[in-house]
Amino acid sequence: MGKLTKTSTLFAFAITICIVAFAQQKKFVAPATADAMQNPLKGKETATTNGKLSYTTYCVPCHGDKGKGNGVAAAGLSTPPADHTSAKVQDQTDGAIFWKIYTGNSPMPSYKTLTQTQIWELVNYIRTLSKSKK
């Protein structure tokens, strides 16, 4: 019985550690100021086409070619990549998506090295992914 109690205690301790670690994870939420940002390239077909090229280079390895978060590098990441086809992503403002790409959130790197135009183009392309959800 003593061995069962030790095992149960260790199991309960491990569960507690997992719960605390999960609770301490920060949500990746853009500030309200990002929501106010307006996409200067919204609706521009050329920008969306350029965004697809950038997406293939920078995003596909983790997010996959359809944006579902299942790229070849996704399995090795500590946090799963966002599903760009999901309502959780698509319901965000363009400014919030821009801010998240620009800022990054480990394991996703910051893309501050891209121009603002390139990031807006990525936002435009990410908007098209909701249509390829099926």
N, C-alpha and C positions, 0 to 999 in steps of 0.2 A: 504494500500500500504506500510506503514511503517513496518508492521509486515513481509511482504514478503521480503522487503529489508534486514531486520535483519536476516531472515532465509537464504537468498541468501548469505549474507556476511559470516555468520557462516559456511555454506556449503563450500564456496570458501576457507575459512581459513582452514577447516578440510582437504580439498583436498590438499592444499598447504603443510600442515604438513606431509601428507602421501607421497607426492612426494619428499619432502626434506629427510624424513626418508629413503625412498627407495634408493635415490641417494647416501646416506651416507653409505649404506651397503657395506662392503668390499667383493670383490669377493675372493673366496678361490682358490688362484692360487699358485702353487708351484714355488719356485725360479728356475732359470735356472740351478743352481748347482744340483738340484734334477733330472732334465732331464738327466744329465750325468751319474747318478747312473746306474750300470748294475745289473740286477737280476741274482744272482749266482745260483738260483734254476730253472731258466726258462726251461720249457720242462720236468721237473722231475715229473713223475706221482705220486710218493709217496708224494712229497711236495704239489701237488694239492689236494690229498686226505686229508692230514693233514690240509690244508687250509680250506677245507670244514667243518671239525670238529670245527675249530676255528671260522669260519664264523657263524655256527649255534649258538655258544655260545655268540659271541660278536656283531654280525651284524644283525642277523635275526630279533631281536625285533623291530628294526627301519627300516631296509632295506627290510625286508620280505624274505621268503625262496627262492624266485626266483630273489631277488636283485632289484626289481622294485621300492623300496622306499615306500612300502605300508605295512610295518610291523605293528603289533598291537600297538606299542608305537608311531607310526608316527603321528597320529592325534593330539596328545597332545604336539607336538614340535613346537617351535616358527619358525623354519626354516625347510622346508620339507627335508627329507633325499634324498640323491642322488639316482638316478636310475642307478644302476651298469650295466644294460643292454644297456644303452644309448650310442650313439656315443660320447657324451660329456665326458663320463667317459672312454669308450673303446679307444678313440683316444689319451688319455694321455699316456705318457711314463710309464713304470713300476716304474721308480724312482719317478715320480710325485705322483703316487698312494701310493707308500711306504711312501713318505714324508707326505701326507695328513693323512694317518692312524696314523703315528707316532706323528704328531703334533696336530691333532684334530682341530676342529673349532666349537665352541659352536652353537648348543647344542651337537654336536658330541664330545665325550671326546677324549683326547689324549690317545693313546695306547702305551706310552713309557714303560709301565710295561711289555709288551710283548718282547720277544727276537727278534733280527733282523731276525732270521730264521723264526719265527712265522709270522712276518709281510710279508716277501717275500712269504711264503706259502699262506697267504691271497691274495696277489697280484695275484699269480698263479690261485687261485680259482676264483677270480673276473673276470679274463680273460675268464673263461669258461661260464660265465653268458651271454655273448653276443650271445651264441648259443641257449639260452633258451628264447630269446626275444619274441617269438610267444606265 
